[in-house]
Amino acid sequence: MFHATETLHRYEARAASGATYEIVGASFEDAALEFADLVHEGEVELTDCETGVRRSFKIDLD
């Protein structure tokens, strides 16, 4: 959950299908949950648009 004192980051989210989305979040974890909520897919690779750091997540949607 975002708090007013946190800095938001832009992430490129790549779904397992190869589709890409722009997601904004306070952290990688926050962005992964936002992705799952918006796209309804449980696998995502996130790239921080500023630093280029990449992380992958698998989220159980059940």
Beta strands, then each sheet from edge to edge (+ up, - down):
strand 1: 9-15
strand 2: 20-25
strand 3: 43-48
strand 4: 54-58
sheet 1: 2+ 1- 3+ 4-
end
